[in-house]
Amino acid sequence: MRLLSAATLLALVTSTALTAQPTPLARDGIVRAAYLASNPAQAVKDPATGEARGVVVDLARELERTRNTKVTLVGLPNPQRVIEAVPLFTGSCLE
């Protein structure tokens, strides 16, 4: 399941990164990406700052830097919630 989640995130990031123009994944110029907050291989919260850090955060920052776009990361508790979030992320806002 970890591999599937990481592959899904990478696919979202890569497909959006291939073009600088708005896409269905970033109509408003903001790429939204969900990750498993319960999976330390993806990201963990820094106990001092409360901010997420890890591979997912590093990928998001690199996407922001190289593609001049904004990335919003959302940590979700389980794989089902990540899957359910995909349709929400293709719109203009998160619910």
URDA-V688407 format. One record per backbone hydrogen bond with DSSP energy under -0.5 kcal/mol. CO is the residue of the C=O (numbers start at 0). NH is the residue of the N-H. E is the energy in kcal/mol with one decimal. If there is no record, write none. Layout:
CO/NH/E, CO/NH/E
//
This chain:
0/4/-2.5, 1/5/-2.8, 2/6/-2.6, 3/7/-2.4, 4/8/-2.4, 5/9/-2.6, 6/10/-2.4, 7/11/-2.3, 8/12/-2.7, 9/13/-3.0, 10/14/-2.6, 11/15/-1.6, 12/16/-2.1, 13/17/-1.2, 15/18/-1.1, 22/25/-1.3, 24/31/-0.6, 25/28/-1.9, 28/30/-0.5, 28/69/-1.4, 29/31/-0.5, 30/71/-3.0, 32/73/-2.4, 34/36/-0.9, 34/75/-3.1, 35/38/-1.8, 37/39/-0.7, 38/41/-2.0, 38/42/-1.8, 41/55/-2.3, 43/52/-2.5, 45/49/-3.3, 50/45/-3.3, 52/43/-2.7, 53/57/-2.6, 54/58/-2.6, 55/59/-2.2, 56/60/-2.6, 57/61/-2.2, 58/62/-2.3, 59/63/-2.5, 60/64/-2.5, 61/65/-3.0, 62/66/-2.3, 63/67/-1.0, 63/68/-0.6, 69/30/-3.0, 70/72/-0.6, 71/32/-2.6, 73/34/-2.1, 73/75/-0.6, 75/36/-2.6, 75/37/-0.7, 77/81/-1.6, 78/82/-2.4, 79/83/-2.5, 80/84/-1.4, 81/85/-0.8, 82/85/-0.8, 83/87/-0.5, 84/88/-2.1, 85/89/-0.8, 86/89/-0.5, 87/90/-1.2
//
